[in-house]
């Protein structure tokens, strides 16, 4: 990767001096509490200089077209790492940043409340904002954690420009399922691994409803990423840890806030899953995300999180409320960038019966044969991307969930 134009000398002077004053006997949380205390006592100009440098690292992402930055901790080896089109590599700098100095730099980015949460949970999710006069606001999703007792940071750039709905390339029947105008209630899941673009897809769907329907949209996220300006809808943003204590509590409280659409950033535990099914069953349109790679895996994941004695009841409720599942991946394209591949399930009466009767394995065939309603398997979409000259055959195989089926699809060409 290219050599940075960012000078590290100003922060090295500040961080090196502060880090050098901390007694060697301070270890673990005691060491970090002492850094936090001393950072709070720094002159305001010094704190601004540290933040300016961190902001510089983040703004450099735009030049590189990077999605993520990693900084601090043993694993970064004193380097600043960027992920560019899916590949992570270090930036060349004039000098390396010692671990203790990055500890100081990262503590400077925290409030006292955030620092205490970090100490308690050994992990902190938060949002970070850069505001400059007469420039667009930049937002980042941040995760701070410990790497061999030193602070390590990952930040992901949040796109402030929402992708137009037509760019999702979904069938009109799927578009109707995603719109409050046509479907007043029901659960839609957007799924994929970390970094697959779930949040961007969800923001596009929210934006489309915000522009076309008179409603109230409540977004519960950890952290809040893109902020939607209210258009035809009132849009509320509730960040877990800052505005509400948990996804579950946010969902329950939303019922008393006269919502039409409730967006639950992540269905990460049985309580949140059960609450999501209940609020959808009460007649609301609900959106949520899961870390799964296919529609069938998403259904199995939800059922797998529930205790055995509750599974029949939950299976019936899921069959009643599930409307649509979009499972997606970002695949390396031939132009050196990445392109969206997706599996789309529209829940028809046949799909509902398969869920209710615990025959989830039958759904794949329904996906494969449901093109008239906008459905497709991941393998079919990867084949489409290959046929259109966007990805290689190797990438299609590498990203297929069903290797046998992708081979069959390519064999049909021979």
N, C-alpha and C positions, 0 to 999 in steps of 0.2 A: 504494500500500500504506500501511497505517496507520503512525503515528509510534511508534517504539520507546519503551519505558519503561526501557530499559537505559542506565545512565549510563556514559559513556565517559571521564569525567574521571580516575578512578583509574589506568586503564591508560595514558592519554595522558601523565600525569605520569611514569610509569615508562619507557614506551617512548620518549617524546620525549627524555628525558634521556640514555638509553643510546644512541639513534640519533645524537644530536647530538655524542656524544663520539668517534664513529668518523671518522678522517681521510678527507677527500674523495678522497685518492689511492688508497684501497682500492676495488678494483673486482672484479666477478665473484665467483668462488669465494673469493678472498682476503677480500672484504668479508663474505661469509656466514660464513666460518670465524671472523672476528673477532666477529661478532654472537653466534655460538654460544659462543665462549669467554667473552664478557662476560655472556651470559645465565646460564651455569653459575656465574658468580661472584656473581650477585644474591643478596641475602638471601632465605631461604626464604619469608618473609612476602610479599615482592614477587612471587616466582614463583607463590605460591598465588593472589595477587590477579589475576595475568594469566590463570591457568587458570580461575579463577572467572568471569572475564568471557567467555572463550571458551565455557565451559560454559553461560553465560547465553544467548549467541547460539544455541547448539544447543537448549537447552530451549525457546527461543522458537518453535522449529519446531512444537511441539505446539499452541501457541495458534493458529498460522496454518494448521495441518494441512498443513505443508510436507513435501516428500519430500527436498529437497536444499538445501544452503546453499553459496554461493560467497563467498570472502573473499580480499582481497589481490591484488597484482599490478596492472599498468597497466589491464587490462580492467575491473576492478571500480570504477574511478574513485572510490575512497575509500568506496564504499557496501558494505553487506552485502546480498547478493542471496539470495532464496528462490524455490524452485520450488513453486508451489501448484496442485495439480490440472493439472499439465502446463505451466503458464505461469510464466516467471521474471521477477521484478521486484524493484527495490531497496527496502529498508526505509528509512523516513524517520528520520534520527537528528539529534540536536542539532547535531552537527558531522560533517564527513567525517574518515575515518581516513587520514592520509598513508601512502604506500606504505612508507616506511622504518619506520614504527611498526608496521604489520601484519607486516613482516618479523620484527621482534622478537617480537611476539605469537605468531607461528607457530613460530619457532625454540624458544620456550619449551615447546611441546607435544611436542618430540622428545627421544628419548634420544640419547646420543652415537653409538650404533651406527646408529640410523635416520638421523642426520644424515650420517654417512659414506656410507651407501647412497644417499642423495639426491644427494650430491656426485658419486658415481661414475656413477650412472645418469641423473642429471638428472630423476628421477621417483621417487616413493616411494608404494607402496600399503601402508596399515596400518589397523589397527582402533583405535578410540578408545572408551573406556568412561567413563561418569559413574556413580559409586556414591555414594549418599547414605544415611545411616542411616534405616531404616524406610521407604525408598522403593524402587520398582522400579529395577533397573539399566537404564541406557540404553546402547545400543551403536550405533556409527556406522562405516560403511565410508568410509575417507578416501583421497584421492589428492592428493599435494602435488607441485607441479611449478614450473617457471620460466616467467614471463611477462615478457619483456624484462629478464631478469636479476633480477627480483624474485620473491618467493615467492607462489604462488597456490594456494588450497586449495578443493577440493570435498569435502563430506561428505554422505553419504546416510544417512538414518535407517534403522536395521535394526529391523523390526517384531519385538518380543519375544513378541507373541501370534501363535501359529501358526494359520493359517486351517484350519478343519475340512476334512477330506478331502471330505466331501459337497459342500462349497461349490465344488469344482473342476467339479462338474457333468459328470463323465465317465461313460460307459456302463459297465455291469458287466463287459464283456469287457476294456475298457481298464483298469479297476480291478484285474482279475486280473493283467494284464500288468505292472502296477506293483508287485505284491505278491510278496515272496519266497515266500510261502506257496504260490502257484500256479506261478510261474515262477522256478526256482532259478538260472537264469543268463540272460544276454542283456543287450544294451545299449539303454538308453533315453536319448534326447536331449531336453532341454528347450531350446528355441531362441527367439530374439527379439533385437531391438535393445536397446541399453543403456536401462535404465529401463522395460523391459516386464514386470517382475515375475517373471523367470525364477527368481531366488533364492527368492522366496516360494513359488512352486509346488514347487520342489525340496525346500524345507524341509517343506512339507505332506506330500509323498510319503515323505520320510525319517521324519517323525513317525508316519505311519500304520504303517509297518513296525516302528518302534520300539515301538509300542503293541500290536502283534498277533503278532509273531514272535520266537522265542528265537534271537538271532543276534548277530553282531559286525559293526558298521557302522563303516567308516573313511572320514572326510570329509577330503579334501585341498582346501584353498581358499586364495585370495589376495585379501583376507585372509579369515580365518574370520569369518563374520557371526553368525548366530543360533547360540547354544550349546544343544545338545539334552541334557537330563538323561537318563541311562540309565534305561530302564523295563524292558521285557522283553528289550531288546537292550543290549549294551555299545556305547556310542557314543564313538569317538575323534575328536578334532579336531586336524588337523595343518596349521598355517599355513605357507605357502611363505615362506621367508626367515627364519622364526623357529623352526619345528620341523622343517623339511625344506628342502632346497636348491631343489627344482623339482617341478613336477607329475609329470614323468616319474619322478624318483627316488622320490617319494612313492608312486606307483602300484606301482613295482617292489618297494619295501620292504614295501608292504602285503601282498604275496603271502606274506611270511614272518611275518605277524602273525595268521594264522588268520582271515581275513575271510570274511563271507558276502556283504556288500554293500560295494562301493567307490564312493565319490562323488568324481568329479574335477571340481573347480569350473569349469574352462574348458579346452576342447580348442583351445589357441591356436597350436599349431605341429605340424609333421609328426611330430616325435619323440613328443610326447604322444599324438597321434592313433594312431600305430602301437602304442605301448605299451598304450593303452586297448583296442584291438582284440585284442591278444595276451592281456591279462589276462582279458578277457571270454571269449575262445576257450578259455581254460584252465579254464572252468567256474564263473565268478563272475558275480554280478548287478552290473551297473555302470550308473551314472548320470553324465551329463555335460552341459555346456551349450555352445552355439555361438551366435555372433552372426549368425544367419540368420533370414529372415522366413518361410520355408515349409519343408515337409518335403522337397520336391524339391531346393530350394536347399541344404539341409543335407547331403543325400547328395552332391550335386555339389561342395559345398565340401570335404568330406572327400576325395573322389577328386582334386579339383584341387590339394590340398596335397601330393600324393604324386608322386614322379618318374614319368615316363612308363613306364619299363621295369618299374615295380612296380605299375602301376595294375590290371592284370588280377588279380594275386594279391590285392591289397587289395580289389578289387571282390567277389571271391568270398568273402573273409573277412567283409566287411561284410554281404553277403547272408546269411551263416550266422549272424551274431551279433546283428544289429539286430532289436529287438523292437518298439519304439514310438518315435514322434517327436511331440512336442507343441510346436507353434510358436505363439507368442502375441503379442498386442499389448494395450496399455492404451488404450482409445478414449474420447474425451470423450463423456460421457453427457448426457442432457437435463436432469439435475438439477445440472449444473455440476461434477460429479465425474468419475470415470473408471470404466470397466467392462472386464472381461476378455473379449477375443475370441480364439478359438484354432482352429488347424487341428490335427487329430488323425489320425495314421497308425498303424494296426496292421499289422505286417509279416506278411502272409499268404503262402502259397506263390506266388501270382501276383505279389506285390510282390517277393519274393525272386528270382523268375525275371527280372523286369524289371531289377532291379539287376545280376544276374549277366550278363545279355545286353546290358547298356549301353543299355537302353531306358527310362531314367528318366522321359522325357517321357510315358510311358504311365501313370505312377502317379497323375497328377491325376484321370484318369477313374475309377480304382479308388477314390480318396478320395471322389469325388462319388457313387459308387454303393455305398459301404460303410457306409451308415447303420445297417444291421442289426447291424453289429459295433462301432458306436460311432465310425466314421470320419466326418470332415467336412472340407470345404475351408474356408479362411478366409472365402471369399465366402459360403458357406452359413451360417457362424456369424454373420457380420455381418448377413446378411438376417434371421436368427433374432432378433438383438438389435433390429433395426428393427421387426420384426413385433410384438415384445413391448413396444414403446413405450419402449425404453431409450436408443436413439441415433437421430440424424437420418439421413435418406437421404444427405445430403451427407457425413456422417462415414463412413457405410458405403462410399461411393465413394472417399473420400480414403484409407481404410485398406485397400482391396482390393488384393491382389497381382495379380489378373487382372481388369483393368477391363472387358474384353469380357464375361467371365462374369458379373460382378456386374450389368452392364446387362441381360444375358439373364434373370437371375433376377428382376429388377424388371419386365422386360417381360412375364413370365409372369403378373403380377398384372393387367396391363392388358387 
